Amino acid sequence: MSFELPDLPYAHDALASQGMSQETLEYHHDIHHKAYVDNGNKLISGTEWEGKSLEEIVKGTYDAGAVAQSGIFNNASQHWNHMQFWEMMGPGPNAMPSELEAAIKDSFGTVDEFKSQFSAAGAGQFGSGWCWLVKDTDGGLKVTKTENGVNPLCFGQTALLGCDVWEHSYYIDFRNKRPAYLTNFLDNLVNWENVASRL
């Protein structure tokens, strides 16, 4: 099973008024995400991973003890991450469904506290990576951060919300102001219905 670049679930300019420009989506989806797809297909060709599902490849090639992950893992995981990322955003307004709000309050006390922890995780991720809201193995919600392309699949967690904090995700629109990008992501870009559907 070869990787395929999915179409964005909205037009390239659909998020511009909410803080993610058409230029960012053209670079991020059409160039960066496509590179993960193309490189991943080359790397799995003729290997034991050819024909496996994307999730199987991510879980099967992740090496918890490695300082640097393999090329197959890096491209497969980033392909998976970005497929989730596009779906986790959408043209607004996007109100938070009551069941998700209740689950967040149960785990964090308030929605504002969740947002504060999520933003801190993203801002505090040194270098490139992601911050996540996950449903952990015990059923509770928690905020995590991962380096480079590592994602919740590697730890048996369910990704509810993820934010890409690689510079290519925000530099055109926010330059080096990663905290401002994270605040805007949570306040204006998240498709909370999609997040709730992952519970």
C-alpha positions in Angstrom: 0.0 0.0 0.0 1.7 3.2 -1.1 1.2 6.5 0.6 -1.0 9.1 -1.1 -1.2 12.8 -0.5 -4.8 13.6 0.5 -6.5 16.7 -0.7 -7.0 19.4 1.9 -10.6 19.2 3.3 -11.0 22.9 2.5 -9.6 25.4 0.0 -6.1 26.7 0.4 -7.4 30.1 1.3 -10.2 28.9 3.6 -8.3 29.5 6.8 -6.7 32.8 5.8 -9.1 35.0 7.8 -8.4 32.8 10.8 -4.6 33.2 10.7 -3.3 30.5 8.4 -2.6 32.0 5.0 -3.0 30.4 1.6 0.8 30.7 1.1 1.4 28.6 4.3 -1.0 25.9 3.2 0.5 25.8 -0.3 4.0 25.3 1.2 3.0 23.1 4.1 0.6 20.8 2.3 1.7 20.9 -1.3 5.4 20.8 -0.7 6.3 19.6 2.8 3.6 17.0 3.2 4.1 15.8 -0.4 7.8 15.3 0.3 6.9 13.0 3.2 4.7 11.0 0.9 7.2 10.8 -2.0 10.2 10.0 0.3 8.2 7.4 2.3 7.1 5.6 -0.9 10.7 5.4 -2.0 12.0 4.1 1.3 9.4 1.4 1.8 9.6 0.1 -1.7 10.9 -3.5 -1.7 11.0 -3.7 2.1 8.9 -5.7 4.6 6.8 -2.5 5.1 5.5 -2.3 1.5 1.8 -3.2 1.6 1.5 -2.5 5.4 -1.0 0.1 6.7 0.4 3.5 7.7 -0.4 2.8 11.3 1.5 -0.5 11.2 4.5 1.2 9.7 4.6 3.9 12.3 4.2 1.5 15.2 6.5 -1.1 13.7 9.4 1.2 12.9 9.4 3.4 16.0 12.5 2.8 18.1 12.0 4.1 21.7 15.7 3.7 22.4 17.0 5.6 19.4 18.4 9.1 19.4 17.3 9.5 15.8 14.5 7.6 14.1 14.8 5.8 10.8 13.9 7.5 7.5 10.9 5.1 7.0 9.6 6.1 10.5 10.2 9.8 10.0 8.3 10.0 6.7 5.5 7.6 7.6 4.9 9.3 11.0 5.0 12.8 9.5 2.5 11.7 6.7 0.2 10.4 9.5 0.6 13.5 11.6 -0.2 15.8 8.7 -3.3 13.8 7.6 -4.6 14.3 11.2 -3.6 18.0 11.3 -5.5 19.0 8.2 -8.7 17.4 9.6 -8.2 18.9 13.0 -8.6 22.4 11.6 -11.4 24.0 9.6 -13.1 27.2 8.6 -14.9 28.6 11.7 -16.7 29.3 13.8 -16.0 26.0 15.6 -17.7 25.6 18.9 -16.5 22.9 21.3 -19.1 20.1 21.7 -20.4 19.7 25.2 -19.1 16.1 25.6 -15.6 17.2 24.7 -15.8 20.2 27.0 -16.9 17.9 29.8 -14.0 15.5 29.2 -11.5 18.4 29.2 -12.9 19.9 32.4 -12.8 16.4 34.0 -9.1 16.1 33.2 -7.8 19.7 33.4 -10.4 21.5 35.6 -11.2 24.2 33.0 -10.9 24.6 29.2 -8.5 27.6 29.8 -6.2 25.4 31.9 -6.1 22.8 29.1 -5.3 25.6 26.6 -2.6 26.9 28.8 -1.0 23.4 29.2 -1.3 22.7 25.4 0.3 26.1 24.5 3.1 25.6 27.0 3.8 22.1 25.6 4.1 23.5 22.1 6.1 26.5 23.0 8.4 24.4 25.2 9.1 21.8 22.5 12.8 22.5 21.7 13.4 22.5 18.0 10.9 20.7 15.8 8.0 18.6 16.9 4.3 18.5 17.9 2.1 19.1 20.9 -0.9 16.9 21.5 -4.1 16.4 23.4 -4.4 12.6 23.8 -6.6 10.0 25.3 -4.2 8.0 27.4 -4.2 4.3 27.9 -6.1 4.8 31.2 -8.9 6.6 29.4 -8.0 10.1 30.8 -7.0 13.1 28.7 -3.5 14.6 28.9 -1.3 17.0 27.1 2.0 15.7 25.6 4.7 16.9 23.3 6.9 14.9 20.9 10.1 15.6 19.1 10.3 15.7 15.3 7.7 13.3 13.8 7.0 11.1 16.9 3.3 10.8 17.6 0.8 9.3 20.1 0.6 6.0 18.1 4.1 5.2 19.4 2.8 5.1 23.0 -0.6 3.5 22.5 -2.4 6.8 22.9 -5.3 8.2 20.8 -4.5 11.6 19.3 -7.5 14.0 19.8 -5.7 17.2 18.8 -2.2 17.9 17.5 -0.4 21.0 16.5 2.6 21.1 14.3 5.3 23.3 15.8 7.9 22.8 13.0 8.8 26.3 11.7 7.3 25.6 8.3 3.8 25.5 10.0 3.9 29.0 11.2 6.9 31.1 10.0 5.2 32.7 7.0 2.3 34.0 9.2 3.9 34.4 12.6 7.6 34.5 11.9 9.3 33.3 15.1 6.3 33.9 17.4 5.4 30.3 18.1 3.3 31.1 21.2 1.1 33.5 19.2 0.7 30.8 16.5 -0.4 28.3 19.2 -2.9 30.8 20.8 -4.3 31.5 17.3 -4.5 27.7 16.6 -6.6 27.0 19.7 -8.8 30.1 19.4 -9.4 30.3 15.7 -8.3 27.2 13.7 -9.3 24.0 15.6 -12.3 22.0 14.3 -13.6 21.0 17.7 -16.2 18.7 16.2 -13.4 16.7 14.7 -11.6 16.5 18.0 -14.7 15.4 19.7 -15.3 12.7 17.1 -11.9 11.1 18.2 -13.0 10.6 21.8 
